[in-house]
Amino acid sequence: MTSLRIWAKTGPDAAQGIARAVINFAQQFLTNDHEDVADALRQLEAVGVGRALAAHPTPAAAHPEHMTVL
């Protein structure tokens, strides 16, 4: 509820209010005691990337593509 109140008070500065609401949500629901919000978000990102790579692994015979500048 606090997040929604912060967002509602922003008026024309909605982007700042949305950012504050997201940070507040992360702080309240995604972090453990004394954990930094940025650390919690990095952990979630790492899990997501790991799951994406596990779902779509690179074939063993695949060669990396090389880009050349012309």
PQR file of N, CA, C, O and H, with PARSE charges and radii, in Angstrom:
ATOM      1  N   MET A   1       0.817  -1.187   0.000 -0.4000 1.5000
ATOM      2  CA  MET A   1       0.000   0.000   0.000 -0.0000 2.0000
ATOM      3  C   MET A   1       0.861   1.251   0.000  0.5500 1.7000
ATOM      4  O   MET A   1       0.524   2.246  -0.641 -0.5500 1.4000
ATOM      5  N   THR A   2       1.959   1.199   0.712 -0.4000 1.5000
ATOM      6  CA  THR A   2       2.846   2.364   0.757 -0.0000 2.0000
ATOM      7  C   THR A   2       3.343   2.707  -0.636  0.5500 1.7000
ATOM      8  O   THR A   2       3.415   3.878  -1.007 -0.5500 1.4000
ATOM      9  H   THR A   2       2.233   0.391   1.233  0.4000 1.0000
ATOM     10  N   SER A   3       3.685   1.689  -1.401 -0.4000 1.5000
ATOM     11  CA  SER A   3       4.170   1.923  -2.762 -0.0000 2.0000
ATOM     12  C   SER A   3       3.127   2.627  -3.611  0.5500 1.7000
ATOM     13  O   SER A   3       3.448   3.556  -4.352 -0.5500 1.4000
ATOM     14  H   SER A   3       3.627   0.737  -1.100  0.4000 1.0000
ATOM     15  N   LEU A   4       1.899   2.196  -3.507 -0.4000 1.5000
ATOM     16  CA  LEU A   4       0.831   2.822  -4.289 -0.0000 2.0000
ATOM     17  C   LEU A   4       0.595   4.265  -3.854  0.5500 1.7000
ATOM     18  O   LEU A   4       0.325   5.128  -4.689 -0.5500 1.4000
ATOM     19  H   LEU A   4       1.638   1.441  -2.905  0.4000 1.0000
ATOM     20  N   ARG A   5       0.694   4.527  -2.566 -0.4000 1.5000
ATOM     21  CA  ARG A   5       0.530   5.909  -2.085 -0.0000 2.0000
ATOM     22  C   ARG A   5       1.649   6.803  -2.610  0.5500 1.7000
ATOM     23  O   ARG A   5       1.395   7.936  -3.021 -0.5500 1.4000
ATOM     24  H   ARG A   5       0.913   3.826  -1.888  0.4000 1.0000
ATOM     25  N   ILE A   6       2.883   6.305  -2.601 -0.4000 1.5000
ATOM     26  CA  ILE A   6       4.008   7.076  -3.128 -0.0000 2.0000
ATOM     27  C   ILE A   6       3.771   7.396  -4.595  0.5500 1.7000
ATOM     28  O   ILE A   6       3.968   8.532  -5.026 -0.5500 1.4000
ATOM     29  H   ILE A   6       3.090   5.385  -2.268  0.4000 1.0000
ATOM     30  N   TRP A   7       3.352   6.401  -5.358 -0.4000 1.5000
ATOM     31  CA  TRP A   7       3.115   6.573  -6.792 -0.0000 2.0000
ATOM     32  C   TRP A   7       1.987   7.567  -7.038  0.5500 1.7000
ATOM     33  O   TRP A   7       2.096   8.420  -7.918 -0.5500 1.4000
ATOM     34  H   TRP A   7       3.192   5.478  -5.008  0.4000 1.0000
ATOM     35  N   ALA A   8       0.919   7.466  -6.278 -0.4000 1.5000
ATOM     36  CA  ALA A   8      -0.240   8.336  -6.466 -0.0000 2.0000
ATOM     37  C   ALA A   8       0.080   9.797  -6.190  0.5500 1.7000
ATOM     38  O   ALA A   8      -0.531  10.683  -6.787 -0.5500 1.4000
ATOM     39  H   ALA A   8       0.831   6.773  -5.563  0.4000 1.0000
ATOM     40  N   LYS A   9       1.017  10.063  -5.305 -0.4000 1.5000
ATOM     41  CA  LYS A   9       1.364  11.436  -4.941 -0.0000 2.0000
ATOM     42  C   LYS A   9       2.252  12.136  -5.968  0.5500 1.7000
ATOM     43  O   LYS A   9       2.459  13.345  -5.869 -0.5500 1.4000
ATOM     44  H   LYS A   9       1.513   9.343  -4.819  0.4000 1.0000
ATOM     45  N   THR A  10       2.768  11.421  -6.930 -0.4000 1.5000
ATOM     46  CA  THR A  10       3.760  12.009  -7.832 -0.0000 2.0000
ATOM     47  C   THR A  10       3.181  12.961  -8.853  0.5500 1.7000
ATOM     48  O   THR A  10       3.874  13.882  -9.287 -0.5500 1.4000
ATOM     49  H   THR A  10       2.599  10.439  -7.011  0.4000 1.0000
ATOM     50  N   GLY A  11       1.937  12.773  -9.252 -0.4000 1.5000
ATOM     51  CA  GLY A  11       1.348  13.655 -10.258 -0.0000 2.0000
ATOM     52  C   GLY A  11       2.097  13.577 -11.571  0.5500 1.7000
ATOM     53  O   GLY A  11       2.286  12.487 -12.112 -0.5500 1.4000
ATOM     54  H   GLY A  11       1.374  12.025  -8.899  0.4000 1.0000
ATOM     55  N   PRO A  12       2.536  14.738 -12.105 -0.5600 1.5000
ATOM     56  CA  PRO A  12       3.202  14.734 -13.411  0.2800 2.0000
ATOM     57  C   PRO A  12       4.570  14.053 -13.412  0.5500 1.7000
ATOM     58  O   PRO A  12       5.092  13.727 -14.478 -0.5500 1.4000
ATOM     59  N   ASP A  13       5.146  13.839 -12.256 -0.4000 1.5000
ATOM     60  CA  ASP A  13       6.443  13.173 -12.176 -0.0000 2.0000
ATOM     61  C   ASP A  13       6.264  11.673 -11.978  0.5500 1.7000
ATOM     62  O   ASP A  13       6.847  11.089 -11.065 -0.5500 1.4000
ATOM     63  H   ASP A  13       4.722  14.104 -11.390  0.4000 1.0000
ATOM     64  N   ALA A  14       5.470  11.064 -12.818 -0.4000 1.5000
ATOM     65  CA  ALA A  14       5.109   9.653 -12.652 -0.0000 2.0000
ATOM     66  C   ALA A  14       6.316   8.723 -12.728  0.5500 1.7000
ATOM     67  O   ALA A  14       6.358   7.727 -12.005 -0.5500 1.4000
ATOM     68  H   ALA A  14       4.997  11.539 -13.560  0.4000 1.0000
ATOM     69  N   ALA A  15       7.289   9.012 -13.570 -0.4000 1.5000
ATOM     70  CA  ALA A  15       8.441   8.119 -13.708 -0.0000 2.0000
ATOM     71  C   ALA A  15       9.182   7.990 -12.383  0.5500 1.7000
ATOM     72  O   ALA A  15       9.588   6.894 -11.996 -0.5500 1.4000
ATOM     73  H   ALA A  15       7.255   9.821 -14.157  0.4000 1.0000
ATOM     74  N   GLN A  16       9.355   9.091 -11.702 -0.4000 1.5000
ATOM     75  CA  GLN A  16      10.040   9.055 -10.414 -0.0000 2.0000
ATOM     76  C   GLN A  16       9.208   8.272  -9.397  0.5500 1.7000
ATOM     77  O   GLN A  16       9.756   7.512  -8.598 -0.5500 1.4000
ATOM     78  H   GLN A  16       9.025   9.981 -12.016  0.4000 1.0000
ATOM     79  N   GLY A  17       7.912   8.454  -9.425 -0.4000 1.5000
ATOM     80  CA  GLY A  17       7.031   7.724  -8.514 -0.0000 2.0000
ATOM     81  C   GLY A  17       7.042   6.235  -8.777  0.5500 1.7000
ATOM     82  O   GLY A  17       7.034   5.434  -7.843 -0.5500 1.4000
ATOM     83  H   GLY A  17       7.467   9.072 -10.074  0.4000 1.0000
ATOM     84  N   ILE A  18       7.062   5.858 -10.050 -0.4000 1.5000
ATOM     85  CA  ILE A  18       7.108   4.436 -10.407 -0.0000 2.0000
ATOM     86  C   ILE A  18       8.419   3.828  -9.907  0.5500 1.7000
ATOM     87  O   ILE A  18       8.431   2.732  -9.346 -0.5500 1.4000
ATOM     88  H   ILE A  18       7.069   6.508 -10.809  0.4000 1.0000
ATOM     89  N   ALA A  19       9.514   4.546 -10.115 -0.4000 1.5000
ATOM     90  CA  ALA A  19      10.809   4.044  -9.651 -0.0000 2.0000
ATOM     91  C   ALA A  19      10.813   3.859  -8.139  0.5500 1.7000
ATOM     92  O   ALA A  19      11.295   2.845  -7.634 -0.5500 1.4000
ATOM     93  H   ALA A  19       9.505   5.436 -10.571  0.4000 1.0000
ATOM     94  N   ARG A  20      10.280   4.829  -7.423 -0.4000 1.5000
ATOM     95  CA  ARG A  20      10.213   4.711  -5.964 -0.0000 2.0000
ATOM     96  C   ARG A  20       9.328   3.542  -5.542  0.5500 1.7000
ATOM     97  O   ARG A  20       9.646   2.836  -4.585 -0.5500 1.4000
ATOM     98  H   ARG A  20       9.888   5.653  -7.832  0.4000 1.0000
ATOM     99  N   ALA A  21       8.224   3.336  -6.248 -0.4000 1.5000
ATOM    100  CA  ALA A  21       7.326   2.229  -5.925 -0.0000 2.0000
ATOM    101  C   ALA A  21       8.015   0.884  -6.144  0.5500 1.7000
ATOM    102  O   ALA A  21       7.867  -0.028  -5.331 -0.5500 1.4000
ATOM    103  H   ALA A  21       7.966   3.910  -7.025  0.4000 1.0000
ATOM    104  N   VAL A  22       8.766   0.757  -7.236 -0.4000 1.5000
ATOM    105  CA  VAL A  22       9.472  -0.494  -7.521 -0.0000 2.0000
ATOM    106  C   VAL A  22      10.544  -0.747  -6.462  0.5500 1.7000
ATOM    107  O   VAL A  22      10.682  -1.865  -5.966 -0.5500 1.4000
ATOM    108  H   VAL A  22       8.886   1.497  -7.897  0.4000 1.0000
ATOM    109  N   ILE A  23      11.295   0.287  -6.121 -0.4000 1.5000
ATOM    110  CA  ILE A  23      12.332   0.144  -5.093 -0.0000 2.0000
ATOM    111  C   ILE A  23      11.708  -0.228  -3.748  0.5500 1.7000
ATOM    112  O   ILE A  23      12.226  -1.088  -3.036 -0.5500 1.4000
ATOM    113  H   ILE A  23      11.183   1.195  -6.523  0.4000 1.0000
ATOM    114  N   ASN A  24      10.602   0.418  -3.406 -0.4000 1.5000
ATOM    115  CA  ASN A  24       9.917   0.119  -2.156 -0.0000 2.0000
ATOM    116  C   ASN A  24       9.422  -1.325  -2.144  0.5500 1.7000
ATOM    117  O   ASN A  24       9.550  -2.018  -1.135 -0.5500 1.4000
ATOM    118  H   ASN A  24      10.181   1.116  -3.984  0.4000 1.0000
ATOM    119  N   PHE A  25       8.855  -1.778  -3.265 -0.4000 1.5000
ATOM    120  CA  PHE A  25       8.399  -3.166  -3.370 -0.0000 2.0000
ATOM    121  C   PHE A  25       9.566  -4.120  -3.169  0.5500 1.7000
ATOM    122  O   PHE A  25       9.475  -5.072  -2.394 -0.5500 1.4000
ATOM    123  H   PHE A  25       8.751  -1.215  -4.084  0.4000 1.0000
ATOM    124  N   ALA A  26      10.658  -3.861  -3.870 -0.4000 1.5000
ATOM    125  CA  ALA A  26      11.826  -4.729  -3.754 -0.0000 2.0000
ATOM    126  C   ALA A  26      12.339  -4.755  -2.322  0.5500 1.7000
ATOM    127  O   ALA A  26      12.718  -5.806  -1.805 -0.5500 1.4000
ATOM    128  H   ALA A  26      10.731  -3.087  -4.499  0.4000 1.0000
ATOM    129  N   GLN A  27      12.347  -3.607  -1.699 -0.4000 1.5000
ATOM    130  CA  GLN A  27      12.832  -3.504  -0.321 -0.0000 2.0000
ATOM    131  C   GLN A  27      11.956  -4.300   0.639  0.5500 1.7000
ATOM    132  O   GLN A  27      12.468  -4.962   1.542 -0.5500 1.4000
ATOM    133  H   GLN A  27      12.039  -2.753  -2.119  0.4000 1.0000
ATOM    134  N   GLN A  28      10.654  -4.241   0.453 -0.4000 1.5000
ATOM    135  CA  GLN A  28       9.735  -4.886   1.386 -0.0000 2.0000
ATOM    136  C   GLN A  28       9.575  -6.379   1.139  0.5500 1.7000
ATOM    137  O   GLN A  28       9.443  -7.147   2.091 -0.5500 1.4000
ATOM    138  H   GLN A  28      10.238  -3.703  -0.281  0.4000 1.0000
ATOM    139  N   PHE A  29       9.583  -6.805  -0.124 -0.4000 1.5000
ATOM    140  CA  PHE A  29       9.205  -8.178  -0.429 -0.0000 2.0000
ATOM    141  C   PHE A  29      10.324  -9.051  -0.980  0.5500 1.7000
ATOM    142  O   PHE A  29      10.240 -10.276  -0.892 -0.5500 1.4000
ATOM    143  H   PHE A  29       9.690  -6.180  -0.898  0.4000 1.0000
ATOM    144  N   LEU A  30      11.364  -8.456  -1.543 -0.4000 1.5000
ATOM    145  CA  LEU A  30      12.389  -9.263  -2.188 -0.0000 2.0000
ATOM    146  C   LEU A  30      13.683  -9.371  -1.398  0.5500 1.7000
ATOM    147  O   LEU A  30      14.532 -10.202  -1.723 -0.5500 1.4000
ATOM    148  H   LEU A  30      11.432  -7.461  -1.615  0.4000 1.0000
ATOM    149  N   THR A  31      13.850  -8.562  -0.383 -0.4000 1.5000
ATOM    150  CA  THR A  31      15.105  -8.592   0.369 -0.0000 2.0000
ATOM    151  C   THR A  31      14.928  -9.286   1.706  0.5500 1.7000
ATOM    152  O   THR A  31      13.847  -9.289   2.294 -0.5500 1.4000
ATOM    153  H   THR A  31      13.161  -7.887  -0.119  0.4000 1.0000
ATOM    154  N   ASN A  32      16.024  -9.873   2.167 -0.4000 1.5000
ATOM    155  CA  ASN A  32      16.072 -10.449   3.504 -0.0000 2.0000
ATOM    156  C   ASN A  32      16.543  -9.362   4.453  0.5500 1.7000
ATOM    157  O   ASN A  32      16.881  -8.260   4.021 -0.5500 1.4000
ATOM    158  H   ASN A  32      16.902  -9.870   1.689  0.4000 1.0000
ATOM    159  N   ASP A  33      16.565  -9.662   5.732 -0.4000 1.5000
ATOM    160  CA  ASP A  33      17.026  -8.691   6.726 -0.0000 2.0000
ATOM    161  C   ASP A  33      18.415  -8.183   6.373  0.5500 1.7000
ATOM    162  O   ASP A  33      19.323  -8.971   6.109 -0.5500 1.4000
ATOM    163  H   ASP A  33      16.290 -10.557   6.083  0.4000 1.0000
ATOM    164  N   HIS A  34      18.575  -6.874   6.368 -0.4000 1.5000
ATOM    165  CA  HIS A  34      19.853  -6.202   6.144 -0.0000 2.0000
ATOM    166  C   HIS A  34      20.454  -6.480   4.769  0.5500 1.7000
ATOM    167  O   HIS A  34      21.661  -6.320   4.589 -0.5500 1.4000
ATOM    168  H   HIS A  34      17.837  -6.234   6.583  0.4000 1.0000
ATOM    169  N   GLU A  35      19.651  -6.888   3.806 -0.4000 1.5000
ATOM    170  CA  GLU A  35      20.149  -7.134   2.457 -0.0000 2.0000
ATOM    171  C   GLU A  35      19.900  -5.897   1.603  0.5500 1.7000
ATOM    172  O   GLU A  35      18.861  -5.249   1.727 -0.5500 1.4000
ATOM    173  H   GLU A  35      18.670  -7.019   3.952  0.4000 1.0000
ATOM    174  N   ASP A  36      20.838  -5.577   0.753 -0.4000 1.5000
ATOM    175  CA  ASP A  36      20.738  -4.429  -0.134 -0.0000 2.0000
ATOM    176  C   ASP A  36      19.798  -4.748  -1.292  0.5500 1.7000
ATOM    177  O   ASP A  36      19.826  -5.860  -1.819 -0.5500 1.4000
ATOM    178  H   ASP A  36      21.683  -6.103   0.653  0.4000 1.0000
ATOM    179  N   VAL A  37      18.969  -3.792  -1.691 -0.4000 1.5000
ATOM    180  CA  VAL A  37      18.029  -3.983  -2.797 -0.0000 2.0000
ATOM    181  C   VAL A  37      18.779  -4.324  -4.078  0.5500 1.7000
ATOM    182  O   VAL A  37      18.367  -5.219  -4.815 -0.5500 1.4000
ATOM    183  H   VAL A  37      18.947  -2.889  -1.263  0.4000 1.0000
ATOM    184  N   ALA A  38      19.867  -3.625  -4.350 -0.4000 1.5000
ATOM    185  CA  ALA A  38      20.638  -3.880  -5.569 -0.0000 2.0000
ATOM    186  C   ALA A  38      21.164  -5.316  -5.588  0.5500 1.7000
ATOM    187  O   ALA A  38      21.152  -5.962  -6.635 -0.5500 1.4000
ATOM    188  H   ALA A  38      20.201  -2.897  -3.751  0.4000 1.0000
ATOM    189  N   ASP A  39      21.622  -5.819  -4.444 -0.4000 1.5000
ATOM    190  CA  ASP A  39      22.108  -7.195  -4.377 -0.0000 2.0000
ATOM    191  C   ASP A  39      20.983  -8.191  -4.661  0.5500 1.7000
ATOM    192  O   ASP A  39      21.181  -9.176  -5.371 -0.5500 1.4000
ATOM    193  H   ASP A  39      21.632  -5.294  -3.593  0.4000 1.0000
ATOM    194  N   ALA A  40      19.816  -7.927  -4.105 -0.4000 1.5000
ATOM    195  CA  ALA A  40      18.669  -8.815  -4.337 -0.0000 2.0000
ATOM    196  C   ALA A  40      18.288  -8.835  -5.810  0.5500 1.7000
ATOM    197  O   ALA A  40      17.986  -9.896  -6.357 -0.5500 1.4000
ATOM    198  H   ALA A  40      19.656  -7.126  -3.528  0.4000 1.0000
ATOM    199  N   LEU A  41      18.298  -7.677  -6.456 -0.4000 1.5000
ATOM    200  CA  LEU A  41      17.957  -7.612  -7.882 -0.0000 2.0000
ATOM    201  C   LEU A  41      19.018  -8.297  -8.743  0.5500 1.7000
ATOM    202  O   LEU A  41      18.683  -8.931  -9.744 -0.5500 1.4000
ATOM    203  H   LEU A  41      18.543  -6.816  -6.012  0.4000 1.0000
ATOM    204  N   ARG A  42      20.291  -8.178  -8.367 -0.4000 1.5000
ATOM    205  CA  ARG A  42      21.356  -8.875  -9.103 -0.0000 2.0000
ATOM    206  C   ARG A  42      21.183 -10.394  -8.987  0.5500 1.7000
ATOM    207  O   ARG A  42      21.385 -11.122  -9.959 -0.5500 1.4000
ATOM    208  H   ARG A  42      20.563  -7.663  -7.554  0.4000 1.0000
ATOM    209  N   GLN A  43      20.810 -10.861  -7.800 -0.4000 1.5000
ATOM    210  CA  GLN A  43      20.592 -12.292  -7.606 -0.0000 2.0000
ATOM    211  C   GLN A  43      19.433 -12.786  -8.476  0.5500 1.7000
ATOM    212  O   GLN A  43      19.520 -13.848  -9.093 -0.5500 1.4000
ATOM    213  H   GLN A  43      20.646 -10.269  -7.011  0.4000 1.0000
ATOM    214  N   LEU A  44      18.355 -12.009  -8.519 -0.4000 1.5000
ATOM    215  CA  LEU A  44      17.212 -12.386  -9.363 -0.0000 2.0000
ATOM    216  C   LEU A  44      17.604 -12.397 -10.834  0.5500 1.7000
ATOM    217  O   LEU A  44      17.186 -13.283 -11.581 -0.5500 1.4000
ATOM    218  H   LEU A  44      18.284 -11.147  -8.018  0.4000 1.0000
ATOM    219  N   GLU A  45      18.404 -11.421 -11.257 -0.4000 1.5000
ATOM    220  CA  GLU A  45      18.860 -11.374 -12.644 -0.0000 2.0000
ATOM    221  C   GLU A  45      19.709 -12.595 -12.973  0.5500 1.7000
ATOM    222  O   GLU A  45      19.553 -13.195 -14.037 -0.5500 1.4000
ATOM    223  H   GLU A  45      18.743 -10.701 -10.651  0.4000 1.0000
ATOM    224  N   ALA A  46      20.610 -12.965 -12.060 -0.4000 1.5000
ATOM    225  CA  ALA A  46      21.473 -14.120 -12.282 -0.0000 2.0000
ATOM    226  C   ALA A  46      20.658 -15.405 -12.420  0.5500 1.7000
ATOM    227  O   ALA A  46      20.952 -16.247 -13.268 -0.5500 1.4000
ATOM    228  H   ALA A  46      20.737 -12.477 -11.196  0.4000 1.0000
ATOM    229  N   VAL A  47      19.644 -15.546 -11.590 -0.4000 1.5000
ATOM    230  CA  VAL A  47      18.777 -16.724 -11.670 -0.0000 2.0000
ATOM    231  C   VAL A  47      18.065 -16.752 -13.015  0.5500 1.7000
ATOM    232  O   VAL A  47      17.984 -17.799 -13.656 -0.5500 1.4000
ATOM    233  H   VAL A  47      19.406 -14.862 -10.900  0.4000 1.0000
ATOM    234  N   GLY A  48      17.546 -15.600 -13.444 -0.4000 1.5000
ATOM    235  CA  GLY A  48      16.842 -15.527 -14.724 -0.0000 2.0000
ATOM    236  C   GLY A  48      17.744 -15.853 -15.897  0.5500 1.7000
ATOM    237  O   GLY A  48      17.340 -16.580 -16.804 -0.5500 1.4000
ATOM    238  H   GLY A  48      17.611 -14.749 -12.922  0.4000 1.0000
ATOM    239  N   VAL A  49      18.957 -15.326 -15.893 -0.4000 1.5000
ATOM    240  CA  VAL A  49      19.909 -15.608 -16.969 -0.0000 2.0000
ATOM    241  C   VAL A  49      20.270 -17.085 -16.960  0.5500 1.7000
ATOM    242  O   VAL A  49      20.334 -17.716 -18.016 -0.5500 1.4000
ATOM    243  H   VAL A  49      19.285 -14.736 -15.156  0.4000 1.0000
ATOM    244  N   GLY A  50      20.505 -17.635 -15.787 -0.4000 1.5000
ATOM    245  CA  GLY A  50      20.825 -19.062 -15.685 -0.0000 2.0000
ATOM    246  C   GLY A  50      19.712 -19.938 -16.229  0.5500 1.7000
ATOM    247  O   GLY A  50      19.969 -20.919 -16.927 -0.5500 1.4000
ATOM    248  H   GLY A  50      20.453 -17.123 -14.929  0.4000 1.0000
ATOM    249  N   ARG A  51      18.489 -19.588 -15.912 -0.4000 1.5000
ATOM    250  CA  ARG A  51      17.341 -20.366 -16.422 -0.0000 2.0000
ATOM    251  C   ARG A  51      17.215 -20.228 -17.931  0.5500 1.7000
ATOM    252  O   ARG A  51      16.905 -21.203 -18.615 -0.5500 1.4000
ATOM    253  H   ARG A  51      18.280 -18.791 -15.344  0.4000 1.0000
ATOM    254  N   ALA A  52      17.448 -19.048 -18.454 -0.4000 1.5000
ATOM    255  CA  ALA A  52      17.372 -18.834 -19.902 -0.0000 2.0000
ATOM    256  C   ALA A  52      18.438 -19.651 -20.625  0.5500 1.7000
ATOM    257  O   ALA A  52      18.164 -20.264 -21.656 -0.5500 1.4000
ATOM    258  H   ALA A  52      17.701 -18.256 -17.898  0.4000 1.0000
ATOM    259  N   LEU A  53      19.649 -19.658 -20.084 -0.4000 1.5000
ATOM    260  CA  LEU A  53      20.724 -20.437 -20.705 -0.0000 2.0000
ATOM    261  C   LEU A  53      20.456 -21.933 -20.614  0.5500 1.7000
ATOM    262  O   LEU A  53      20.766 -22.678 -21.544 -0.5500 1.4000
ATOM    263  H   LEU A  53      19.872 -19.160 -19.246  0.4000 1.0000
ATOM    264  N   ALA A  54      19.884 -22.375 -19.504 -0.4000 1.5000
ATOM    265  CA  ALA A  54      19.555 -23.789 -19.347 -0.0000 2.0000
ATOM    266  C   ALA A  54      18.454 -24.207 -20.312  0.5500 1.7000
ATOM    267  O   ALA A  54      18.447 -25.334 -20.808 -0.5500 1.4000
ATOM    268  H   ALA A  54      19.632 -21.770 -18.749  0.4000 1.0000
ATOM    269  N   ALA A  55      17.530 -23.298 -20.574 -0.4000 1.5000
ATOM    270  CA  ALA A  55      16.418 -23.615 -21.474 -0.0000 2.0000
ATOM    271  C   ALA A  55      16.837 -23.598 -22.933  0.5500 1.7000
ATOM    272  O   ALA A  55      16.234 -24.284 -23.759 -0.5500 1.4000
ATOM    273  H   ALA A  55      17.535 -22.382 -20.171  0.4000 1.0000
ATOM    274  N   HIS A  56      17.867 -22.822 -23.261 -0.4000 1.5000
ATOM    275  CA  HIS A  56      18.319 -22.690 -24.649 -0.0000 2.0000
ATOM    276  C   HIS A  56      19.839 -22.813 -24.717  0.5500 1.7000
ATOM    277  O   HIS A  56      20.525 -21.833 -25.007 -0.5500 1.4000
ATOM    278  H   HIS A  56      18.357 -22.265 -22.590  0.4000 1.0000
ATOM    279  N   PRO A  57      20.370 -24.003 -24.452 -0.5600 1.5000
ATOM    280  CA  PRO A  57      21.825 -24.159 -24.460  0.2800 2.0000
ATOM    281  C   PRO A  57      22.396 -24.026 -25.868  0.5500 1.7000
ATOM    282  O   PRO A  57      21.715 -24.288 -26.859 -0.5500 1.4000
ATOM    283  N   THR A  58      23.650 -23.614 -25.933 -0.4000 1.5000
ATOM    284  CA  THR A  58      24.348 -23.505 -27.211 -0.0000 2.0000
ATOM    285  C   THR A  58      24.772 -24.900 -27.640  0.5500 1.7000
ATOM    286  O   THR A  58      25.354 -25.634 -26.841 -0.5500 1.4000
ATOM    287  H   THR A  58      24.203 -23.401 -25.128  0.4000 1.0000
ATOM    288  N   PRO A  59      24.493 -25.285 -28.888 -0.5600 1.5000
ATOM    289  CA  PRO A  59      24.933 -26.610 -29.357  0.2800 2.0000
ATOM    290  C   PRO A  59      26.455 -26.739 -29.274  0.5500 1.7000
ATOM    291  O   PRO A  59      27.172 -25.762 -29.493 -0.5500 1.4000
ATOM    292  N   ALA A  60      26.947 -27.928 -28.961 -0.4000 1.5000
ATOM    293  CA  ALA A  60      28.376 -28.153 -28.777 -0.0000 2.0000
ATOM    294  C   ALA A  60      29.177 -27.850 -30.037  0.5500 1.7000
ATOM    295  O   ALA A  60      30.317 -27.396 -29.943 -0.5500 1.4000
ATOM    296  H   ALA A  60      26.365 -28.722 -28.782  0.4000 1.0000
ATOM    297  N   ALA A  61      28.611 -28.088 -31.201 -0.4000 1.5000
ATOM    298  CA  ALA A  61      29.328 -27.886 -32.460 -0.0000 2.0000
ATOM    299  C   ALA A  61      29.217 -26.453 -32.978  0.5500 1.7000
ATOM    300  O   ALA A  61      29.807 -26.126 -34.008 -0.5500 1.4000
ATOM    301  H   ALA A  61      27.685 -28.456 -31.278  0.4000 1.0000
ATOM    302  N   ALA A  62      28.494 -25.621 -32.304 -0.4000 1.5000
ATOM    303  CA  ALA A  62      28.286 -24.257 -32.799 -0.0000 2.0000
ATOM    304  C   ALA A  62      29.572 -23.436 -32.666  0.5500 1.7000
ATOM    305  O   ALA A  62      30.308 -23.544 -31.686 -0.5500 1.4000
ATOM    306  H   ALA A  62      28.014 -25.886 -31.468  0.4000 1.0000
ATOM    307  N   HIS A  63      29.808 -22.627 -33.670 -0.4000 1.5000
ATOM    308  CA  HIS A  63      30.948 -21.727 -33.657 -0.0000 2.0000
ATOM    309  C   HIS A  63      30.453 -20.324 -33.389  0.5500 1.7000
ATOM    310  O   HIS A  63      29.418 -19.918 -33.916 -0.5500 1.4000
ATOM    311  H   HIS A  63      29.210 -22.539 -34.467  0.4000 1.0000
ATOM    312  N   PRO A  64      31.180 -19.579 -32.577 -0.5600 1.5000
ATOM    313  CA  PRO A  64      30.734 -18.195 -32.326  0.2800 2.0000
ATOM    314  C   PRO A  64      30.813 -17.368 -33.603  0.5500 1.7000
ATOM    315  O   PRO A  64      31.719 -17.543 -34.419 -0.5500 1.4000
ATOM    316  N   GLU A  65      29.873 -16.488 -33.757 -0.4000 1.5000
ATOM    317  CA  GLU A  65      29.873 -15.622 -34.936 -0.0000 2.0000
ATOM    318  C   GLU A  65      30.846 -14.489 -34.712  0.5500 1.7000
ATOM    319  O   GLU A  65      30.943 -13.943 -33.614 -0.5500 1.4000
ATOM    320  H   GLU A  65      29.137 -16.347 -33.094  0.4000 1.0000
ATOM    321  N   HIS A  66      31.558 -14.144 -35.752 -0.4000 1.5000
ATOM    322  CA  HIS A  66      32.499 -13.026 -35.687 -0.0000 2.0000
ATOM    323  C   HIS A  66      31.962 -11.905 -36.524  0.5500 1.7000
ATOM    324  O   HIS A  66      31.589 -12.108 -37.680 -0.5500 1.4000
ATOM    325  H   HIS A  66      31.479 -14.588 -36.645  0.4000 1.0000
ATOM    326  N   MET A  67      31.917 -10.729 -35.960 -0.4000 1.5000
ATOM    327  CA  MET A  67      31.459  -9.574 -36.702 -0.0000 2.0000
ATOM    328  C   MET A  67      32.676  -8.802 -37.185  0.5500 1.7000
ATOM    329  O   MET A  67      33.645  -8.621 -36.447 -0.5500 1.4000
ATOM    330  H   MET A  67      32.220 -10.564 -35.022  0.4000 1.0000
ATOM    331  N   THR A  68      32.615  -8.356 -38.413 -0.4000 1.5000
ATOM    332  CA  THR A  68      33.708  -7.548 -38.951 -0.0000 2.0000
ATOM    333  C   THR A  68      33.198  -6.167 -39.254  0.5500 1.7000
ATOM    334  O   THR A  68      32.039  -5.978 -39.623 -0.5500 1.4000
ATOM    335  H   THR A  68      31.828  -8.503 -39.012  0.4000 1.0000
ATOM    336  N   VAL A  69      34.069  -5.215 -39.095 -0.4000 1.5000
ATOM    337  CA  VAL A  69      33.735  -3.840 -39.383 -0.0000 2.0000
ATOM    338  C   VAL A  69      34.224  -3.526 -40.779  0.5500 1.7000
ATOM    339  O   VAL A  69      35.395  -3.742 -41.092 -0.5500 1.4000
ATOM    340  H   VAL A  69      35.011  -5.369 -38.794  0.4000 1.0000
ATOM    341  N   LEU A  70      33.345  -3.022 -41.616 -0.4000 1.5000
ATOM    342  CA  LEU A  70      33.740  -2.678 -42.989 -0.0000 2.0000
ATOM    343  C   LEU A  70      33.984  -1.209 -43.116  0.5500 1.7000
ATOM    344  O   LEU A  70      34.326  -0.732 -44.198 -0.5500 1.4000
ATOM    345  H   LEU A  70      32.394  -2.847 -41.362  0.4000 1.0000
TER
END
